[in-house]
Amino acid sequence: MVILKIIASIFLPPLAAYLQVGITTHFWINLALTLAGGVPGMVHALWLVFTKRSE
């Protein structure tokens, strides 16, 4: 499952954020970062996958 989340972090960062933490503040931050520019959203999603526990 982690590999899927890493791949999603690269191509669809909000999906990876959703899979990792659900609809929380981190998801909305990730969505805003992705809309502002793809790379910040990707970095945030990867950070979530590697540091946050699944809820």
CHARMM internal coordinates of N, CA and C (Angstrom, degrees):
IC EDIT
DIST 1 N 1 CA 1.4495
DIST 1 CA 1 C 1.5257
ANGL 1 N 1 CA 1 C 111.22
DIST 1 C 2 N 1.3171
ANGL 1 CA 1 C 2 N 117.16
DIHE 1 N 1 CA 1 C 2 N -32.60
DIST 2 N 2 CA 1.4662
ANGL 1 C 2 N 2 CA 120.43
DIHE 1 CA 1 C 2 N 2 CA -179.53
DIST 2 CA 2 C 1.5259
ANGL 2 N 2 CA 2 C 110.45
DIHE 1 C 2 N 2 CA 2 C -64.53
DIST 2 C 3 N 1.3116
ANGL 2 CA 2 C 3 N 117.49
DIHE 2 N 2 CA 2 C 3 N -39.04
DIST 3 N 3 CA 1.4642
ANGL 2 C 3 N 3 CA 120.66
DIHE 2 CA 2 C 3 N 3 CA 179.29
DIST 3 CA 3 C 1.5233
ANGL 3 N 3 CA 3 C 110.29
DIHE 2 C 3 N 3 CA 3 C -61.96
DIST 3 C 4 N 1.3189
ANGL 3 CA 3 C 4 N 117.29
DIHE 3 N 3 CA 3 C 4 N -41.89
DIST 4 N 4 CA 1.4566
ANGL 3 C 4 N 4 CA 121.41
DIHE 3 CA 3 C 4 N 4 CA 177.41
DIST 4 CA 4 C 1.5230
ANGL 4 N 4 CA 4 C 110.95
DIHE 3 C 4 N 4 CA 4 C -61.11
DIST 4 C 5 N 1.3320
ANGL 4 CA 4 C 5 N 117.51
DIHE 4 N 4 CA 4 C 5 N -41.67
DIST 5 N 5 CA 1.4558
ANGL 4 C 5 N 5 CA 121.46
DIHE 4 CA 4 C 5 N 5 CA 179.40
DIST 5 CA 5 C 1.5304
ANGL 5 N 5 CA 5 C 111.26
DIHE 4 C 5 N 5 CA 5 C -66.81
DIST 5 C 6 N 1.3153
ANGL 5 CA 5 C 6 N 117.82
DIHE 5 N 5 CA 5 C 6 N -37.04
DIST 6 N 6 CA 1.4662
ANGL 5 C 6 N 6 CA 121.00
DIHE 5 CA 5 C 6 N 6 CA 177.92
DIST 6 CA 6 C 1.5205
ANGL 6 N 6 CA 6 C 110.13
DIHE 5 C 6 N 6 CA 6 C -65.66
DIST 6 C 7 N 1.3236
ANGL 6 CA 6 C 7 N 117.08
DIHE 6 N 6 CA 6 C 7 N -43.91
DIST 7 N 7 CA 1.4667
ANGL 6 C 7 N 7 CA 120.74
DIHE 6 CA 6 C 7 N 7 CA 178.03
DIST 7 CA 7 C 1.5206
ANGL 7 N 7 CA 7 C 110.25
DIHE 6 C 7 N 7 CA 7 C -64.06
DIST 7 C 8 N 1.3253
ANGL 7 CA 7 C 8 N 117.05
DIHE 7 N 7 CA 7 C 8 N -42.38
DIST 8 N 8 CA 1.4655
ANGL 7 C 8 N 8 CA 120.53
DIHE 7 CA 7 C 8 N 8 CA 177.62
DIST 8 CA 8 C 1.5210
ANGL 8 N 8 CA 8 C 110.58
DIHE 7 C 8 N 8 CA 8 C -64.08
DIST 8 C 9 N 1.3220
ANGL 8 CA 8 C 9 N 117.81
DIHE 8 N 8 CA 8 C 9 N -34.64
DIST 9 N 9 CA 1.4669
ANGL 8 C 9 N 9 CA 121.25
DIHE 8 CA 8 C 9 N 9 CA 178.45
DIST 9 CA 9 C 1.5124
ANGL 9 N 9 CA 9 C 111.77
DIHE 8 C 9 N 9 CA 9 C -60.89
DIST 9 C 10 N 1.3071
ANGL 9 CA 9 C 10 N 116.31
DIHE 9 N 9 CA 9 C 10 N -32.98
DIST 10 N 10 CA 1.4588
ANGL 9 C 10 N 10 CA 120.61
DIHE 9 CA 9 C 10 N 10 CA -178.12
DIST 10 CA 10 C 1.5247
ANGL 10 N 10 CA 10 C 111.10
DIHE 9 C 10 N 10 CA 10 C -80.22
DIST 10 C 11 N 1.3181
ANGL 10 CA 10 C 11 N 117.35
DIHE 10 N 10 CA 10 C 11 N -43.08
DIST 11 N 11 CA 1.4656
ANGL 10 C 11 N 11 CA 120.39
DIHE 10 CA 10 C 11 N 11 CA -173.61
DIST 11 CA 11 C 1.5271
ANGL 11 N 11 CA 11 C 114.20
DIHE 10 C 11 N 11 CA 11 C -97.34
DIST 11 C 12 N 1.3292
ANGL 11 CA 11 C 12 N 118.22
DIHE 11 N 11 CA 11 C 12 N -34.95
DIST 12 N 12 CA 1.4704
ANGL 11 C 12 N 12 CA 123.18
DIHE 11 CA 11 C 12 N 12 CA -179.26
DIST 12 CA 12 C 1.5327
ANGL 12 N 12 CA 12 C 109.36
DIHE 11 C 12 N 12 CA 12 C -137.85
DIST 12 C 13 N 1.3217
ANGL 12 CA 12 C 13 N 117.20
DIHE 12 N 12 CA 12 C 13 N 75.75
DIST 13 N 13 CA 1.4692
ANGL 12 C 13 N 13 CA 119.74
DIHE 12 CA 12 C 13 N 13 CA -174.92
DIST 13 CA 13 C 1.5291
ANGL 13 N 13 CA 13 C 115.44
DIHE 12 C 13 N 13 CA 13 C -54.66
DIST 13 C 14 N 1.3487
ANGL 13 CA 13 C 14 N 120.53
DIHE 13 N 13 CA 13 C 14 N -41.12
DIST 14 N 14 CA 1.4693
ANGL 13 C 14 N 14 CA 117.68
DIHE 13 CA 13 C 14 N 14 CA 178.55
DIST 14 CA 14 C 1.5337
ANGL 14 N 14 CA 14 C 113.24
DIHE 13 C 14 N 14 CA 14 C -62.95
DIST 14 C 15 N 1.3210
ANGL 14 CA 14 C 15 N 117.14
DIHE 14 N 14 CA 14 C 15 N -32.91
DIST 15 N 15 CA 1.4657
ANGL 14 C 15 N 15 CA 119.98
DIHE 14 CA 14 C 15 N 15 CA 176.68
DIST 15 CA 15 C 1.5186
ANGL 15 N 15 CA 15 C 110.38
DIHE 14 C 15 N 15 CA 15 C -63.92
DIST 15 C 16 N 1.3175
ANGL 15 CA 15 C 16 N 117.07
DIHE 15 N 15 CA 15 C 16 N -44.03
DIST 16 N 16 CA 1.4572
ANGL 15 C 16 N 16 CA 120.30
DIHE 15 CA 15 C 16 N 16 CA 178.57
DIST 16 CA 16 C 1.5227
ANGL 16 N 16 CA 16 C 111.14
DIHE 15 C 16 N 16 CA 16 C -63.19
DIST 16 C 17 N 1.3301
ANGL 16 CA 16 C 17 N 116.52
DIHE 16 N 16 CA 16 C 17 N -41.05
DIST 17 N 17 CA 1.4653
ANGL 16 C 17 N 17 CA 120.32
DIHE 16 CA 16 C 17 N 17 CA 177.81
DIST 17 CA 17 C 1.5234
ANGL 17 N 17 CA 17 C 109.91
DIHE 16 C 17 N 17 CA 17 C -62.84
DIST 17 C 18 N 1.3241
ANGL 17 CA 17 C 18 N 117.07
DIHE 17 N 17 CA 17 C 18 N -42.55
DIST 18 N 18 CA 1.4656
ANGL 17 C 18 N 18 CA 120.95
DIHE 17 CA 17 C 18 N 18 CA 178.93
DIST 18 CA 18 C 1.5318
ANGL 18 N 18 CA 18 C 110.83
DIHE 17 C 18 N 18 CA 18 C -62.97
DIST 18 C 19 N 1.3243
ANGL 18 CA 18 C 19 N 117.14
DIHE 18 N 18 CA 18 C 19 N -45.12
DIST 19 N 19 CA 1.4620
ANGL 18 C 19 N 19 CA 120.04
DIHE 18 CA 18 C 19 N 19 CA 179.92
DIST 19 CA 19 C 1.5248
ANGL 19 N 19 CA 19 C 111.69
DIHE 18 C 19 N 19 CA 19 C -63.55
DIST 19 C 20 N 1.3287
ANGL 19 CA 19 C 20 N 116.92
DIHE 19 N 19 CA 19 C 20 N -32.05
DIST 20 N 20 CA 1.4541
ANGL 19 C 20 N 20 CA 120.55
DIHE 19 CA 19 C 20 N 20 CA -176.50
DIST 20 CA 20 C 1.5238
ANGL 20 N 20 CA 20 C 112.56
DIHE 19 C 20 N 20 CA 20 C -82.60
DIST 20 C 21 N 1.3314
ANGL 20 CA 20 C 21 N 118.13
DIHE 20 N 20 CA 20 C 21 N -46.68
DIST 21 N 21 CA 1.4666
ANGL 20 C 21 N 21 CA 119.90
DIHE 20 CA 20 C 21 N 21 CA -172.45
DIST 21 CA 21 C 1.5248
ANGL 21 N 21 CA 21 C 114.35
DIHE 20 C 21 N 21 CA 21 C -122.97
DIST 21 C 22 N 1.3282
ANGL 21 CA 21 C 22 N 118.37
DIHE 21 N 21 CA 21 C 22 N -4.37
DIST 22 N 22 CA 1.4632
ANGL 21 C 22 N 22 CA 120.55
DIHE 21 CA 21 C 22 N 22 CA -178.86
DIST 22 CA 22 C 1.5243
ANGL 22 N 22 CA 22 C 110.78
DIHE 21 C 22 N 22 CA 22 C 77.99
DIST 22 C 23 N 1.3321
ANGL 22 CA 22 C 23 N 115.15
DIHE 22 N 22 CA 22 C 23 N -163.83
DIST 23 N 23 CA 1.4715
ANGL 22 C 23 N 23 CA 120.37
DIHE 22 CA 22 C 23 N 23 CA 179.58
DIST 23 CA 23 C 1.5316
ANGL 23 N 23 CA 23 C 107.57
DIHE 22 C 23 N 23 CA 23 C -83.70
DIST 23 C 24 N 1.3158
ANGL 23 CA 23 C 24 N 115.10
DIHE 23 N 23 CA 23 C 24 N 86.88
DIST 24 N 24 CA 1.4618
ANGL 23 C 24 N 24 CA 121.62
DIHE 23 CA 23 C 24 N 24 CA 178.09
DIST 24 CA 24 C 1.5198
ANGL 24 N 24 CA 24 C 108.10
DIHE 23 C 24 N 24 CA 24 C -128.34
DIST 24 C 25 N 1.3031
ANGL 24 CA 24 C 25 N 115.86
DIHE 24 N 24 CA 24 C 25 N -175.64
DIST 25 N 25 CA 1.4630
ANGL 24 C 25 N 25 CA 120.86
DIHE 24 CA 24 C 25 N 25 CA 178.48
DIST 25 CA 25 C 1.5281
ANGL 25 N 25 CA 25 C 110.84
DIHE 24 C 25 N 25 CA 25 C -58.94
DIST 25 C 26 N 1.3270
ANGL 25 CA 25 C 26 N 117.18
DIHE 25 N 25 CA 25 C 26 N -37.95
DIST 26 N 26 CA 1.4666
ANGL 25 C 26 N 26 CA 119.98
DIHE 25 CA 25 C 26 N 26 CA 179.51
DIST 26 CA 26 C 1.5220
ANGL 26 N 26 CA 26 C 111.82
DIHE 25 C 26 N 26 CA 26 C -61.71
DIST 26 C 27 N 1.3191
ANGL 26 CA 26 C 27 N 117.60
DIHE 26 N 26 CA 26 C 27 N -36.60
DIST 27 N 27 CA 1.4667
ANGL 26 C 27 N 27 CA 120.36
DIHE 26 CA 26 C 27 N 27 CA 177.43
DIST 27 CA 27 C 1.5249
ANGL 27 N 27 CA 27 C 110.39
DIHE 26 C 27 N 27 CA 27 C -62.33
DIST 27 C 28 N 1.3427
ANGL 27 CA 27 C 28 N 116.90
DIHE 27 N 27 CA 27 C 28 N -47.16
DIST 28 N 28 CA 1.4652
ANGL 27 C 28 N 28 CA 120.52
DIHE 27 CA 27 C 28 N 28 CA -177.88
DIST 28 CA 28 C 1.5283
ANGL 28 N 28 CA 28 C 111.55
DIHE 27 C 28 N 28 CA 28 C -67.04
DIST 28 C 29 N 1.3388
ANGL 28 CA 28 C 29 N 116.98
DIHE 28 N 28 CA 28 C 29 N -36.77
DIST 29 N 29 CA 1.4587
ANGL 28 C 29 N 29 CA 120.08
DIHE 28 CA 28 C 29 N 29 CA 175.55
DIST 29 CA 29 C 1.5230
ANGL 29 N 29 CA 29 C 109.57
DIHE 28 C 29 N 29 CA 29 C -62.56
DIST 29 C 30 N 1.3248
ANGL 29 CA 29 C 30 N 115.91
DIHE 29 N 29 CA 29 C 30 N -43.79
DIST 30 N 30 CA 1.4531
ANGL 29 C 30 N 30 CA 119.72
DIHE 29 CA 29 C 30 N 30 CA -179.93
DIST 30 CA 30 C 1.5194
ANGL 30 N 30 CA 30 C 111.58
DIHE 29 C 30 N 30 CA 30 C -63.62
DIST 30 C 31 N 1.3101
ANGL 30 CA 30 C 31 N 117.44
DIHE 30 N 30 CA 30 C 31 N -41.04
DIST 31 N 31 CA 1.4574
ANGL 30 C 31 N 31 CA 121.00
DIHE 30 CA 30 C 31 N 31 CA 178.56
DIST 31 CA 31 C 1.5313
ANGL 31 N 31 CA 31 C 110.21
DIHE 30 C 31 N 31 CA 31 C -61.34
DIST 31 C 32 N 1.3206
ANGL 31 CA 31 C 32 N 116.93
DIHE 31 N 31 CA 31 C 32 N -44.50
DIST 32 N 32 CA 1.4694
ANGL 31 C 32 N 32 CA 120.92
DIHE 31 CA 31 C 32 N 32 CA 179.01
DIST 32 CA 32 C 1.5284
ANGL 32 N 32 CA 32 C 111.01
DIHE 31 C 32 N 32 CA 32 C -64.06
DIST 32 C 33 N 1.3258
ANGL 32 CA 32 C 33 N 117.11
DIHE 32 N 32 CA 32 C 33 N -42.51
DIST 33 N 33 CA 1.4644
ANGL 32 C 33 N 33 CA 120.08
DIHE 32 CA 32 C 33 N 33 CA 178.88
DIST 33 CA 33 C 1.5210
ANGL 33 N 33 CA 33 C 111.62
DIHE 32 C 33 N 33 CA 33 C -65.01
DIST 33 C 34 N 1.3214
ANGL 33 CA 33 C 34 N 116.75
DIHE 33 N 33 CA 33 C 34 N -38.43
DIST 34 N 34 CA 1.4592
ANGL 33 C 34 N 34 CA 120.56
DIHE 33 CA 33 C 34 N 34 CA 179.08
DIST 34 CA 34 C 1.5196
ANGL 34 N 34 CA 34 C 110.72
DIHE 33 C 34 N 34 CA 34 C -66.32
DIST 34 C 35 N 1.3271
ANGL 34 CA 34 C 35 N 117.24
DIHE 34 N 34 CA 34 C 35 N -40.96
DIST 35 N 35 CA 1.4600
ANGL 34 C 35 N 35 CA 120.38
DIHE 34 CA 34 C 35 N 35 CA 178.76
DIST 35 CA 35 C 1.5238
ANGL 35 N 35 CA 35 C 111.69
DIHE 34 C 35 N 35 CA 35 C -69.42
DIST 35 C 36 N 1.3401
ANGL 35 CA 35 C 36 N 117.08
DIHE 35 N 35 CA 35 C 36 N -32.46
DIST 36 N 36 CA 1.4605
ANGL 35 C 36 N 36 CA 121.13
DIHE 35 CA 35 C 36 N 36 CA 179.31
DIST 36 CA 36 C 1.5308
ANGL 36 N 36 CA 36 C 111.28
DIHE 35 C 36 N 36 CA 36 C -71.98
DIST 36 C 37 N 1.2959
ANGL 36 CA 36 C 37 N 116.52
DIHE 36 N 36 CA 36 C 37 N -31.38
DIST 37 N 37 CA 1.4654
ANGL 36 C 37 N 37 CA 122.55
DIHE 36 CA 36 C 37 N 37 CA 179.92
DIST 37 CA 37 C 1.5125
ANGL 37 N 37 CA 37 C 107.68
DIHE 36 C 37 N 37 CA 37 C 177.14
DIST 37 C 38 N 1.2922
ANGL 37 CA 37 C 38 N 117.43
DIHE 37 N 37 CA 37 C 38 N 136.78
DIST 38 N 38 CA 1.4649
ANGL 37 C 38 N 38 CA 120.55
DIHE 37 CA 37 C 38 N 38 CA -172.27
DIST 38 CA 38 C 1.5095
ANGL 38 N 38 CA 38 C 115.21
DIHE 37 C 38 N 38 CA 38 C -61.60
DIST 38 C 39 N 1.3260
ANGL 38 CA 38 C 39 N 117.12
DIHE 38 N 38 CA 38 C 39 N -38.19
DIST 39 N 39 CA 1.4648
ANGL 38 C 39 N 39 CA 120.24
DIHE 38 CA 38 C 39 N 39 CA -174.45
DIST 39 CA 39 C 1.5320
ANGL 39 N 39 CA 39 C 112.61
DIHE 38 C 39 N 39 CA 39 C -66.80
DIST 39 C 40 N 1.3465
ANGL 39 CA 39 C 40 N 119.98
DIHE 39 N 39 CA 39 C 40 N -44.34
DIST 40 N 40 CA 1.4731
ANGL 39 C 40 N 40 CA 117.60
DIHE 39 CA 39 C 40 N 40 CA 177.92
DIST 40 CA 40 C 1.5284
ANGL 40 N 40 CA 40 C 113.09
DIHE 39 C 40 N 40 CA 40 C -59.84
DIST 40 C 41 N 1.3243
ANGL 40 CA 40 C 41 N 117.33
DIHE 40 N 40 CA 40 C 41 N -38.31
DIST 41 N 41 CA 1.4563
ANGL 40 C 41 N 41 CA 120.50
DIHE 40 CA 40 C 41 N 41 CA 177.01
DIST 41 CA 41 C 1.5195
ANGL 41 N 41 CA 41 C 111.86
DIHE 40 C 41 N 41 CA 41 C -64.91
DIST 41 C 42 N 1.3231
ANGL 41 CA 41 C 42 N 116.67
DIHE 41 N 41 CA 41 C 42 N -38.68
DIST 42 N 42 CA 1.4560
ANGL 41 C 42 N 42 CA 121.18
DIHE 41 CA 41 C 42 N 42 CA 179.07
DIST 42 CA 42 C 1.5269
ANGL 42 N 42 CA 42 C 110.56
DIHE 41 C 42 N 42 CA 42 C -65.89
DIST 42 C 43 N 1.3237
ANGL 42 CA 42 C 43 N 116.88
DIHE 42 N 42 CA 42 C 43 N -43.86
DIST 43 N 43 CA 1.4625
ANGL 42 C 43 N 43 CA 120.53
DIHE 42 CA 42 C 43 N 43 CA 179.45
DIST 43 CA 43 C 1.5257
ANGL 43 N 43 CA 43 C 110.50
DIHE 42 C 43 N 43 CA 43 C -63.51
DIST 43 C 44 N 1.3113
ANGL 43 CA 43 C 44 N 116.97
DIHE 43 N 43 CA 43 C 44 N -43.31
DIST 44 N 44 CA 1.4683
ANGL 43 C 44 N 44 CA 120.85
DIHE 43 CA 43 C 44 N 44 CA 179.03
DIST 44 CA 44 C 1.5279
ANGL 44 N 44 CA 44 C 110.80
DIHE 43 C 44 N 44 CA 44 C -63.41
DIST 44 C 45 N 1.3301
ANGL 44 CA 44 C 45 N 117.11
DIHE 44 N 44 CA 44 C 45 N -42.61
DIST 45 N 45 CA 1.4698
ANGL 44 C 45 N 45 CA 119.91
DIHE 44 CA 44 C 45 N 45 CA 179.61
DIST 45 CA 45 C 1.5245
ANGL 45 N 45 CA 45 C 110.92
DIHE 44 C 45 N 45 CA 45 C -63.80
DIST 45 C 46 N 1.3224
ANGL 45 CA 45 C 46 N 117.05
DIHE 45 N 45 CA 45 C 46 N -42.19
DIST 46 N 46 CA 1.4650
ANGL 45 C 46 N 46 CA 119.29
DIHE 45 CA 45 C 46 N 46 CA 177.66
DIST 46 CA 46 C 1.5232
ANGL 46 N 46 CA 46 C 110.76
DIHE 45 C 46 N 46 CA 46 C -63.84
DIST 46 C 47 N 1.3171
ANGL 46 CA 46 C 47 N 116.46
DIHE 46 N 46 CA 46 C 47 N -39.12
DIST 47 N 47 CA 1.4701
ANGL 46 C 47 N 47 CA 120.18
DIHE 46 CA 46 C 47 N 47 CA 177.26
DIST 47 CA 47 C 1.5230
ANGL 47 N 47 CA 47 C 110.26
DIHE 46 C 47 N 47 CA 47 C -61.09
DIST 47 C 48 N 1.3273
ANGL 47 CA 47 C 48 N 116.93
DIHE 47 N 47 CA 47 C 48 N -43.34
DIST 48 N 48 CA 1.4685
ANGL 47 C 48 N 48 CA 120.06
DIHE 47 CA 47 C 48 N 48 CA 178.72
DIST 48 CA 48 C 1.5217
ANGL 48 N 48 CA 48 C 111.31
DIHE 47 C 48 N 48 CA 48 C -61.86
DIST 48 C 49 N 1.3251
ANGL 48 CA 48 C 49 N 116.65
DIHE 48 N 48 CA 48 C 49 N -44.44
DIST 49 N 49 CA 1.4716
ANGL 48 C 49 N 49 CA 120.43
DIHE 48 CA 48 C 49 N 49 CA -177.49
DIST 49 CA 49 C 1.5276
ANGL 49 N 49 CA 49 C 110.49
DIHE 48 C 49 N 49 CA 49 C -62.67
DIST 49 C 50 N 1.3367
ANGL 49 CA 49 C 50 N 116.76
DIHE 49 N 49 CA 49 C 50 N -39.46
DIST 50 N 50 CA 1.4611
ANGL 49 C 50 N 50 CA 119.10
DIHE 49 CA 49 C 50 N 50 CA -175.38
DIST 50 CA 50 C 1.5209
ANGL 50 N 50 CA 50 C 114.60
DIHE 49 C 50 N 50 CA 50 C -86.52
DIST 50 C 51 N 1.3509
ANGL 50 CA 50 C 51 N 118.44
DIHE 50 N 50 CA 50 C 51 N -16.00
DIST 51 N 51 CA 1.4624
ANGL 50 C 51 N 51 CA 117.99
DIHE 50 CA 50 C 51 N 51 CA -175.95
DIST 51 CA 51 C 1.5188
ANGL 51 N 51 CA 51 C 114.74
DIHE 50 C 51 N 51 CA 51 C -118.83
DIST 51 C 52 N 1.3193
ANGL 51 CA 51 C 52 N 119.09
DIHE 51 N 51 CA 51 C 52 N -28.45
DIST 52 N 52 CA 1.4604
ANGL 51 C 52 N 52 CA 120.61
DIHE 51 CA 51 C 52 N 52 CA -174.46
DIST 52 CA 52 C 1.5191
ANGL 52 N 52 CA 52 C 110.54
DIHE 51 C 52 N 52 CA 52 C -96.20
DIST 52 C 53 N 1.3229
ANGL 52 CA 52 C 53 N 115.23
DIHE 52 N 52 CA 52 C 53 N 144.38
DIST 53 N 53 CA 1.4643
ANGL 52 C 53 N 53 CA 120.19
DIHE 52 CA 52 C 53 N 53 CA 174.30
DIST 53 CA 53 C 1.5140
ANGL 53 N 53 CA 53 C 109.01
DIHE 52 C 53 N 53 CA 53 C -78.97
DIST 53 C 54 N 1.3103
ANGL 53 CA 53 C 54 N 116.47
DIHE 53 N 53 CA 53 C 54 N 150.59
DIST 54 N 54 CA 1.4652
ANGL 53 C 54 N 54 CA 120.92
DIHE 53 CA 53 C 54 N 54 CA 173.87
DIST 54 CA 54 C 1.5169
ANGL 54 N 54 CA 54 C 109.44
DIHE 53 C 54 N 54 CA 54 C -69.09
DIST 54 C 55 N 1.3092
ANGL 54 CA 54 C 55 N 115.96
DIHE 54 N 54 CA 54 C 55 N 139.53
DIST 55 N 55 CA 1.4648
ANGL 54 C 55 N 55 CA 120.39
DIHE 54 CA 54 C 55 N 55 CA 179.76
DIST 55 CA 55 C 1.4953
ANGL 55 N 55 CA 55 C 110.79
DIHE 54 C 55 N 55 CA 55 C -105.78
END
COOR INIT
IC SEED 1 N 1 CA 1 C
IC BUILD
